[in-house]
Amino acid sequence: MPPLPRRSATDNSPRQKGINTTGQLTAWLQTVRPANVLTSVADGCAGWAVLSTLMPAEVLNWAHLPFLLLMHALLYAGGIMMNDVFDAELDRRQRPERPIPKGLLQLSMVQYVAVGFQATAVGIGLLMDLSYGLWSLLIIAATYLYNGGAKNHPILGPAAMGLCRSLNFLLPLAISVEYLSYAIPIGVLPLAYIAGITLSSRYEVEGGSKRPQLAAIVLYLGVIAALTDLALQQHKPYIAITFIIGFIVWLMPKAVKAWQDPQPMTIRGAVRAGVLGLLWYDAAICAIYQQWIMGLIVVALLPNCIRLGKKYSVT
């Protein structure tokens, strides 16, 4: 964790700049990235769908679901805020419009709130089951692995970011080692998918390289093929296949465009499509594991995510 900066007389704090409450709220939302938080909640729905097919119906406690989804939201929000804390110096050069380099939010305050979110998630997990609390600590450790230096490595960066999302998906299944062992192969898929998005985003500021975009497309196609195989193993695969088609239509045109014309705007469009495409991905997982109504609910979040993504950055 980076050292907390000292307040000084010249500190560009919101109070000194006279920023109003509305401006403060907007700055916090820009840092939290609410559209991304909703995709994290969708991961929890997908993990729960897998759990619902493994755990006997009389044992499955649906009352845990809203608390698990809250944990997903808090863990993601805390992790993405710490990302801005670690990137503060870089953002001052490359993205000075972001809340911290612009002086809208104090670095130390963002850090305190992020840690508070993460600690609250751990507390909620421990209240439900020790395994949930321990697994949430593992997710937090993965976010610090990424933010603390892995992000700058061409291979470890995408892998570490993907690991965060995989662990997030597996959180509902952490209740049992048996369930985890079954779901870990499925958990590789979000790792590959997020690694693709991370590779795609590598040149979103300066543009100019086709290679990461092609690598992202290859990873996306692998994930689509695996989803299709999982769907075809089900007794009635048609609903799940419909969600997979939606996923393809949403994701691939932007990814191909970024490969053909790797300019900052097209790359950012592909990254945005990839992040929001997590809703289609998670909905497909829900449908594959017989929770297609939950899948419809997840996809129904997409219009709100699009609106939020336009107002508050998803990258």
N, C-alpha and C positions, 0 to 999 in steps of 0.2 A: 504494500500500500504506500503511495507516495506521501511525503511529509505534508502535514497540514500547513498552509501558508499563514504567516502572521498578518494581522490586520495592521494597516498603517494609515497615516493621515491622507495619503494619496490613493488609497484603495478605491477602485471604481465600484463601490457597493451600490445596490439598488437604492438604499436610503439616501446616499449622497447624491445620486443622480436624479432623485425625485421620481422614480418609476412608479406608476400607479398600480393598484392591485390587479387590474385587468392585464396590464403588461407583464406583471410578475407571473400570473397564472399561465399566460401564453408561453413565457420563457420556460416554465417548468414542464409544460406539455411538450414543447419542442425537444426538451432534454429526455423526457420519458419515452417519447415516440408511441403514442397510444395505439396506433394501428399495429405496430409490432407486438405490443402487449396482448392485443386480441389474438394474434396468431399463436402466441405462446399458450393462451388459454385453450385454443383449438388443439394444440398438442396434447393437452391434458384430456380433452374429450376423446382423442384417438387412443391414448393409452388406456383410458377407462373402458373404451369399447373392447379392446383386446382382453382386459381384465374380466369383463363381464362374460366372456366365453370360457374363461378358465376357472373362475371361482363359482362354486355352486350357488344357485340363485338364492337359497335360503340363508347363505352366509354373506353374500354381497351386500354391503351397507351403502345404499345410495345417499344416505345423509352425509357421508364423507365427501361426496363429489364436489359440492360448492366450496368446501374448505380447501380441497386439493386445487381447484381452479383458482382460488384466491392465492394459494401458495405459488402457482405458476406465474400469476400476474406480478406478484411482489418480487419473486426471484428474477424475473426477466427485467422488470423496471430497475431493480437495484443493479443488475449487471450492465444494462445499457447506460445507466447514469455513470457508473464507474468507468465505462469506456470513454465517456466524454472527459472525465477527470484525468485519465491517463493520457488522453489525446489533446489536452488543453494547449500545450506548446505548439504542437503540429497544427492544430486548428487556427491558432493565431496567424500562421503563415498561409495556410491553404483555405480555411473556411472561417474567416473573421466575422461572418454574419451569425455564427452560432452563439447561443446565450452566454457561455463562459468567456470566450475571447472578446465578445462585445461588451462585457461588463454588466450584463443583465442579471447574472447570478454569480454569487461568490463560489469559488472553487471549493472552499472548505464546507460551505453549507450543502452543496450538491453531494459531497463525500459523506457528510453526516446522514443525510436523508437516505442515500443509497444503502449505507450500512444498516440504518434503521429498518428499511424495507426487508433486507436480507435476514436480519435478526428476527423480525416478526414472522417471516415465513418459517424459519427454523422452529420458533416457538409453537406455531400452529401445528406443524408436523409432529413435534414431540407430544403435544396434547392428544393427537389422534393415535399415534403409534411410534415407538422408538425408531423403527425402520424408516419412516417418512422423514423424521428429523435428521437422521444420519445421511439419508440420500440427498436431502436439500443441502447439507454441508458439502457433499461431493459436487453438486452442481455449482455452488459458490466457488469451490476450489478450482473448478474447470474455468470459470469466468476469469479468475485471477491469473490462471495459467495463460489464457489468451491475452488478456489486457496487459499482463506484466512483461510481455516480450515475444511470445509465440506469434502474435499477429504480424510481426515484421518478417517472419520467415516464409519463403515461397511455398513450402510444403506444410510445415507445422502450423502455420497460421490458419489456412482453410480447415485442416484436420482438427485443430483445437476448437474453432468456432463450431464445426459440425458436431464435435463431442458434446458441447454445451447443449445443443438442441436434442441430441440423442438421449442424454441423461434426463432432460426435461420431459421427453416423451415417456421415458421409462418410470418416472416418478410414481404414478398410480400402481405400478406393478412391483414396486419395491417392498410391498407388504409380505412378499414370499420369495425365497430364493428359487423355488420351483417355477414360479411365474416369470421371474426375471430370466432364468435360463432358457425358457421357451421364447421370450420376447426379444432377447438380445439380437438375434439375427435380423429381426424386423427393425430393431433400433439402429442397425447399420444404414438403413435407407435414409433417414433424416440427416445422418452424418454426411453421406455422399451428396445429398441434395444441397445442404447448407454449404458444404465445401465448394460446390459448383457456383453458388451465389457469391461466395467470398472471392473465388477466383475471378468471376465476372466483374466484381466491383474494384478490382485492384487498380484499374486505370480509369476510374470514373471521373477523376479530376482532370488528368491531362489527355486521356484517350490515346489512340494510335497503335494498339497492339491487338492482333487477331487471335494470338495463341491462347490467352486465358479464356476468351469467349468460346473458342472451339473446345477447350477442355471442359468448360461448363456444360456445353451441349452434350458432350459424351457422357458426363455424369448424369445429366437429366434423363437421357435416353436409357441409361442403365436402371435408374429409379423407376421409370415408366414401365420398362420391361418386367421388373420385379413385381410391381404392383399388379400388372396384368396377369402374371403367373399366379400370384396369390388369389386374385379374383376368380380365375378359371378353376381353381381347386375347390371353390365353394359349390354347393348344390344348385343355387340360383345366382349365377354371377352377373346377371344383366344390369341390375341396379348399380353395382360397384363399377362395372365397365362404363356406365353412363357418366359417373363421377370422374373416372380416369380420362374419358374423352374431353370433359370440361377442363380438366387439368392441362391436357395437351394443348387445347385451343387457346387457353389463357396464357400459357407459358412460352410455347415454342416460337410463335411468330416474332416476339420481341427478342428472344435469345438469338434467333437467326439474323435478325436485322442488326443487332449489336456486333455479330461476327462479320457480317458483310460490310458494315460501316462503323468501325469502332471509334466513334466520336463520343465526347463526354455525355451529350444528351441522349444518344441511343443506348449507351451503356447504362446510364442512370435509369432509363426506361426499362431495360432488361432486368436490372437489379430490383427495381420496384415490383415488376411483374413476378420475379422470383420470390420476393418476401411475401407478397400478398397471395401468391400461388400456394403458399403453405396451407391456406384455407381449403383449397381444392384437394391438396394432398391428404390433409387430415380427414376431410370428409370422405375421401375414397377409402382410407383405412377404416373409418367408422362403418361404412357400408360393407366392406369386405368381412368385417366381424359382426355382421347382423344388427348393427345399430344405425340403419339408414335414416331413421328419423333424426337422430343426433347429427348425422351427416348433413341433412337438409338445414338444420339449425346452424351448423358451422358455416355452410355456404351462404346462408342468409346474413351472416356478418359482413360479407364482402362489400356491399354498397356503403356501409358505414366506414369500413376500412379504407375504401377508395377515397371517400370524402376526407377522412382524417389524414390519409397519406398525402393528399394535395395540400392540406393546411399545415401539417407537421411532417417533417422529413421522415422517411423510413430508413435512411442510410446514415 
